[in-house]
Amino acid sequence: MRAHRNRRSIPALAALAAAAVAAPLLLTASPAAAAPARDGKLAKELVEEVTARGAYRHLAKFQQIADANGGNRAAGSPGHAASAAYVHDTLKKAGYQVSYQDFDIFEAHTKTEKTTVLGADTRELATAAFTFTKSTPAGGLVAPLALARVDETPGCDAADYPAGAFAGKIALVKRGSCTFVEKQKAAAAAGAVGIIVYNHSGTTPVRGGFSSPAEGVIPSAGITLADGEALTAAAAKGEVSVRLDLDQEHVKKTTRNVIAETRGGRADKVVALGSHLDSVPEGPGINDNGSGSAGLLEVALKLADEGANKKGKGPANKVRFAWWSAEELGLLGSEHYVAQLSEKQKKDIALYLNFDMIASPNPVQFVYDGDDSDKVGEGAGPAGSAQIEALINGFLDKKKKPHEGSDFDGRSDYGPFIANGIPAGGTFTGAEGIKTAEQAKRYGGTAGAPYDPNYHGAGDTLKNLDLKVFDTNLDVIAYAVGTYAQDLSSIGK
């Protein structure tokens, strides 16, 4: 699961919007005659057959791949390429129509990141260059500071930059509310030649970034809250000039999604599921997101065992599984995939189910809040999302498994599907968020500790998983696939 772009640091890669090579999308297979409904038989059989023990072999393989490739499976790395090949080849042997979808990403190498306050009290500030920032001229950019308005949405729109006050200056902006891209664009539109964003909490510089070098239009960097407040106070009394010195190299690489679908089933009623396959560079990513990837792979194999790829035995609706690359860099694989679809191909996708981090070691059972009943954050998903949430909640209730809602906050690969009006849902067992005392009482585990203490770290290994919650979520995947592959009436399709 990617870190929130305006809350946490951005990893060192991102995608170029255009694809380098677009593999076939497997979207035009001839619709098969709808199989007769089996009154939930397929869902029941899949739930019985899919187990954490069976899926664990895929987790072990991902760990083995990471261990053999520098400790990670990051997009654009040999570890990710090997992971994609494993998924691709396993599914091909099971009879699926499988393809790779290649696209370009970039790696950012920062050589210089300095902010120097000039004048009688010259001093250097702790500075973090934004990922995919534009570099300053050699020797740095010297200019006075101009203060963006600090309100509930600091530096997010034109009103925060008084006319004429920022031309030829470096904008000093407080972190918060909108994305770094939005702050940068607003500052640049006001005439700023650079932007420095200071933190809203803590003692470290803001570590922000953009999705690609193309988004970096002016030199951009982050500093600490204390330094930002000190500069703000000084600039309010008189002109303060700084030297911003940023030098960053951007290296293009190629990575790939893996797309697999059943040979039969109605091509105009596609049941789509996805998990991101890439880890962060700092670790092997076995929970994030080897867990979702292994879960989808095991369910796909059991669905094949049920005759999904045999003529006359397949499900009524086509089932499409996807393993996304570069999620950790900003949902780049899923965004690229959806961007390549025609309007008809988008309409043919009946729903999208997302599974990202489903074996957290200090878990809570989250279900994406399709109907916005929690009244938190981004609101309800597209029509049909509420019914997806209800199906998953109903299944967990029958299993007597406690659960609660999770906002569609844009941190995982459902984002591009929701943005295109495709109903979505899925489960999640927690990332860096802190477990409350009430949650510890309901689910067990440790209150006051992260749901996954190893989130985006070297400790995200086979040794740090909760296999019981993993098993529960595998059952959810199996039940949803078995249900929707045969019958989409519950979401009105």
Secondary structure, 3 states (H helix, E strand, C coil): CCCCCCCCCCCCEEECCCCCCCCCCCCCCCCCCCCCCCCCHHHHHHHHHCCHHHHHHHHHHHHHHHHCCCCCCECCCHHHHHHHHHHHHHHHHCCCEEEEEEEEEEEEEEEEEEEEECCCCCEEECCEECECCCCCCCCCEEEEEEECCCCCCCCCCHHHCCCCCCCCCEEEEECCCCCHHHHHHHHHHCCCCEEEEECCCCCCCCCCECCCHHHCCCCEEEECHHHHHHHHHHHHHCCCEEEEEEEEEEEEEEEEEEEEECCCCEEEEEEEEEEECCECCCCCCHHHHHHHHHHHHHHHHHHHHCCCCCCCCCCCEEEEEEEECCHHHCCHHHHHHHHCCCHHHHHHEEEEEEECCCCCCCCCCEEECCCCCCCCCCCCCCCCHHHHHHHHHHHHHHCCCCCEEECCCCCCCCHHHHHCCCCEEEEECCCCCECCHHHHHHHCCCCCCECCCCCCCCCCCCCCCCHHHHHHHHHHHHHHHHHHCCCCHHHCC
